[in-house]
């Protein structure tokens, strides 16, 4: 079985990249994960050979660091699934906080040691907490807080915690529209052109409930919330009054299943 052009050319492209950085920016050090050692040394060799005829001493260096892997063996990096960005436009502070909060118990102590500036004594205490009361997720909360504060600042951390607590409790009334959008960016959504629509019909059309019968049961059983308010009126009509800043309606089914209804 052959290899792709990308695989074939990866070392060549990375070597040439190091060469161009050396030529144009006087870059003499390339840093990468331990799996990049061969690519880095190939670049160093290319630079040396390209300068042989110039009779000049070439000093270029490579530095690799151990790869950080998750408990399942997956590499922790930008090409792995679920990677995060430091840019808040690409990964919001709330998403960033949640990423670290959802760290596996088997990984959290390693990540605290690798990514934070907490003392080993503090981390040892958190390790005990993981062993004795993993459900409290104290280590994950600390990791998420330390990382979010380091990258986005104290105010962004406070906002991320506020959104997390509100969505967990179902009290979205305490959030601004912008905070709701940030916290519910990845939830299922549905777009409708109808200005007024019966709640039962909307639940079925948006695939929140599987049928009209199920929708009626969900409503009468108190499982449906509109913008944080429980609605048990089977004949309720969703109108413009149910929109937040005329942009969307938030529907929750059960404890934490959120849906966004957008309007054309």
N, C-alpha and C positions, 0 to 999 in steps of 0.2 A: 504494500500500500504506500502510495506516494505522500509527500508532504505539501502543504499549501505554500504559495508564494510568500505569504506573510511569515510563516515559520522559516522558510529558506533565507529570507532577506533580513530577518530581525537583527542578527549579529552585524551584518554589513551596515545597516542603517544606523544602529547605535554606535558603531565604530566611527562612521563618518560624522555623526552628530558630535561626538567627543572631539574629533579632528577640527570641525568648524568652530566649535567653542574655543578650542585652544588657539586657532588662527586669528579669530576675530575678537575674542573677549579675554584672551590670555588665561583661560580656564585650565588649571593644571591638576584638578582633583575631581574625580567622579565618585559619587557615593550611591550605593544601591543595596538592595537585599542580597543575601548570600547566593541566591539563584542567578544573580547577574554577574558573577565573578568572571565567567568566560567572555561575556560581551564586553566587560570593562577592560580586561587585559588585552582583548583583540583591538580595542580602540587605542590603548597605550602603544601597542606594537605598530599599529598603522601610523600613529603620529611620529614615532621614532624613525620608521623607514622613510616617511615622507620628507624628513629633514636630513637624511644621511648626506646628500650632496651639498648641503649648506655649511657643513663643517661647524655645527653649533651643538652645544650640549643641551640635550632635551631632558627635562625633569617633569614627568607626569606621574600621577599616582592614582591608585584605586583603593577605595575603602568600602568594605561590605559589612553589613550588620545582620545578625540572625533574623530570619523570618519569624513573624509572630503568627502562630496558627491557632485556630479554635479547637475546642475539645473534640470535634468531629474530624479533625485533620485538615479542614479547609483553610487555605491561605487567607490571611487578613490583609486585604489590599484593594487597590482601586478597581481592579478588573474582576474581583469576586462579586457575587450577587449581594445586593443590599449594601453596597459601599456608600459612604457618606462623604459630603464635601464640607470644607471649612467655610466656603462662601454661603452666607445666609440666603442668597437668592436661589441657590441650588438645593440646599438642605436647611430648612428653617431651624431656628434654635429649639423649637418644640420637638421637631423630628430628631434633631441631634440629641437632645436630652433623652428621648424615648429609646433611641438606638442603644445608648449605654445602659439605660435602666433595664432593658430586656436582655442583658448579658447573661449567659448561662452560668449557673453556680460554679461549674467546673473551671470557668475562665476568669471570673471576676477578680480573684486575688492576683492572678498573673497580670491582668490589665491594670490594676491599681499600682502594682510595682513598676510596670512598664511606662505608663502614661501620666501618672500623677506625681506630685512632689510630697506626698504624705510620708511621714516617717515609717520605718519598718515596725516600730512599736504600735503605731496607729493601725497599720494594716494587719498586724497580728491580732489586734482586738476585733477587727472586722472579720477576720478569718474564723475566729471563735464564734462570732454571731452567725456566720453561714452554717457552721456545724451544728449549733444548738437551736437556732430558730431561722431556718432558711426562708420561711414564709414571710418574714418581716422585710426581707430584701434590703437590709441596712447597707450591706456592701455595695449593692447596685445603686441605691439612692446616693451614696457618697461618691461613687464613680461618676454617675451622671451629673451630679452637682459640680464636682471638681472640673470635669472636662468642659461642661457648658460655660462655667464661669471663666475658665482659662481662655476659651476661644471667643466667646461672645460677650462676656462681661456680666456683672452682677444683676443689672436690670433685666437682661435677656433671660438669665436663670430664673429670676422671680416670675417673669411672665410665663416661662415654660412650665414651672411648677404650678402656677395658677391654672393654666389651661389643663394640665394633667389631672389636677384634683377635681376641677369642674366637670370634665368629661367622665371621669371615673365615678363621680357621685351622681351625675346626670343633671347637675345644677348649671345649665348653660346660661341661665338668666344673668349670672354674675359676669359673663364675658361680653366683650365688645364684638361687633360684627367682624372686625379684622382678626380678633383672637379666635373666633369660631372658624373662620376660613382657614386660619393657620392650623388649628387643631384637627379639622375635618377634611383636610386637603385630599386624603387618599381614601375616603369612605365612598361606598357606591353612590352614584348620583343619577338623576333622571331629569330630562328636560321636557317641558310641556309648553304648548302654545295656548292652552286654555286659561282664560282669566279666572273663571270660577269652575271648580270641579268637585264633585262629591268625594268626601274623604275615602269612602269604601272603594270607589273607582280608582282613585289615585294610588291607594295601597296595592291594588292588583296590577295596575299599569306599571308602577315603579318596581314591581316584583318584591315588595316589602312583605306582602301576604300572598299565599299561593292561590287563593280563590276569594270570591266575594263572601262566601260563607265563613272562611277563615278570617277574613278582614273584619266581619261583624263580630266574631268571637273575640278577636284581639282587642277591638274597641270596647266592647262591653266588659271584658275582663280587666280593663285598665292597663293594657300592655302598650298602648299607643300614646306618644307624647308629641305635641306640636310646639316647637320652640321652647322645650323644657316644661310645658304645661300638659298634665294628663288630660286627655280628651276621651270621654266615654259616651259621646253623642253619635249614634250610628248615622243620623241624618245630617251630620255637620258638613257644611260646604266650605272648602278651602278657597278663600278669596284673597284679595290684595291686602286685607287686614292681617293676614297670616304671614306676610312677607317681611323679612328683616331688611330694612332700607331698600325695599322694592327689588332686592337681588335674589333672595332664595328663602326657602322654608326648610327648617330642620325637623326631621321626623325621627323619633327614636322608637324602636320596637323592643320591648323587654328592658333589661338592665343597661346594656351597652351597645346595642346594634343601631348605629346611626346611619341616616340617609340624608342626602341633600337634594332638594327639589329646586331646579333652576327654571327660569321663565324666559321664553323667547320674546 
